[in-house]
Amino acid sequence: MASRWLPGGVFLVCAALLAVAFYMQYVMGLEPCPLCWLQRFGFMGAALVSLVALLIGPRNWGLRVYGLFLALTAGAGLGVAIRQLWLQSLPPDQVPACGPSVDYMLEVLPWKDVLATALQGTGDCAKVVWRFMGLSIPGWTAVCFSLLVILGLWCLLRPGRRREWVNG
């Protein structure tokens, strides 16, 4: 049972972060840009990987596989967050034009075009609409994704001899 606390904790953290994102959208009225949606998918991926690991209860090599998939999903989210932070750092005259909403793109465009547009980012992605302790939303998601990547790599690369706390 002790081998389940780590993926369980990661699942709860990801669920809480997604709850905050939906609170910001539906209660605070902050409309997510395409890159924000991709970051949400990164947290959903990390939550899904953690839920599967929670149900399986990985040990030894299973914990390494969990670490690999956690690092990959969180690393993808980190890349998107860094892209958005870069867009936010551009001078106003270099910011790309604003694009249509994600809802509209999903209705009109094939999913490959929606993904390509989302990865490029739009002018909407460069707007800083909220800050906490000096960091914008993608700044905070980058911090969270970085911690998840570190945790995943720790699970992946940790020597197998000292796992008493994980294996119970």
N, C-alpha and C positions, 0 to 999 in steps of 0.2 A: 504494500500500500504506500510505502514511503517513496517509491519510484514515480508516483503520480503527482507529487506536489509541484514539481517544476513545470511540467506542461499545464497543469491546472492553474498555476499562478499566471503563466503567460497567457493562457486563454482568458482568464478574468481581466487581466490588464488590457488585452486587445478589445475585449467586449466593452470595457469601460471607455476606452478611447473612441470606439465607434459610437457609443452612446453620447459622448460629448460632441462628436461631429454632427450627429442628428439633432441634438439639442441646439447647437449653433445654427443649424439650417432651419429647423421648424419653429423654434421658440425665439431665437435672436434674429431670425430673418436673414442670415448670411447665406447667399446663394453660392454653392460650391462650383468652382471652375473645373474644366476638364482634368487638370493635374490634381486637384483636390480629390476628385472621384478615383483617380488611379491610386492615390495614397490610401484611400479607404479600402480599395481592393487589396492593397499590400497588407493592411491590418487584418482584413478578412482572410487572406491566405495564411498569415501567421496564426490566426485563431483556429482555422480549420486544421492546419498541421498539428497544433497543440491539442485540439480536441481529439484527433485520431490517436495521438500519443497518450493522452489521458485515458482513453478507453483501452488501449493496448497495454500500457504500463511498461515502457521500454526499459531494457536492462542491457548492459554491456554494449554490443554492436548496435542494438536497437536505439540506444541513446545517441550513438554517433549518427545514425540515419536521421533521427529527429533533429539533431543539431545541424546537419547538412541542409535539410529542407527549411528549417527555421531561418538559417543564415541566408539561403537563397531568396525566400519570400521577403524577408525584411530587407535584404540587400537591394532587391528590385524597388521596394518602396523608398528606400534611402536615395536611390538614384533619381527617382521622380521628385522627391523633396528637394534634392540639391538642384535639379533643373529649375524648379519653381523659385528657389532662393536666388539663382542666377538671374532669372527673368526679373525678379523684384529689385535686383541691384543695378539693372540697366538704366541709363539716363532716359528721361521721358521720350526723347526723339528717336530712340532705338528700340522701343518696346513694340512688339508686333501688334497688328491690328486686332481689335476685339472680334471674337467670332460668335457664332450662334450658341445657344445654350446646349448642354449635353442632351436634354430631353428632346429638343428639336432635331439634333444630329442623329439621335437614335431612331427617330421616326422616319427620317428622309434618306440617310446615308447607309451604305452597307457597313457592317461592324468593323471591317478592316480600315475603311476611311475614317471612321470615328476614332479608332485607336491611333491611327497615324496623326490625325489632327490633335488629339489629346496629348500625345507624346511631344509634339512640337510646342504646345502651349499657345495661348492667345494673350491678348492684352488684358483680358480678365484675370489671367493667372499672375500678372505683374502687380495687381492692386493689393496693397496691404490694408485689409479691412478690420483687423483686430490684432492687438498686441498684448502680451502679458510678460512682465519683467523684461521688456525690451525685445522679445522675440515674437515674430509673426507666427501664424499657424504652421506654415511649412518649416519654420525653424524648430518649433516644438516637435513636429512629427519627425524631423531629421534626428533630433536627440533621442526620441523613443525608438526609431528604427535602428539607430546606432547601437543602443543598448541591447536590442534584440539580436542584432548581428553578432555582437560580442558574446552574448550568451550562447547563441547557436554555435559559434566557433569554439567556444569553451567546451561545449558538450561534444563536439566533433573531434577536437584535438586532445582532449584530456586523457592522460594515461589511464589504462584500465585497472591498474592494481589498487588504487585508493578510491573505491566507489562504495564504501560501506554505508555512507549516508544516503546514497541513492538506492542501493539494493536492499536496504532494511536490515 
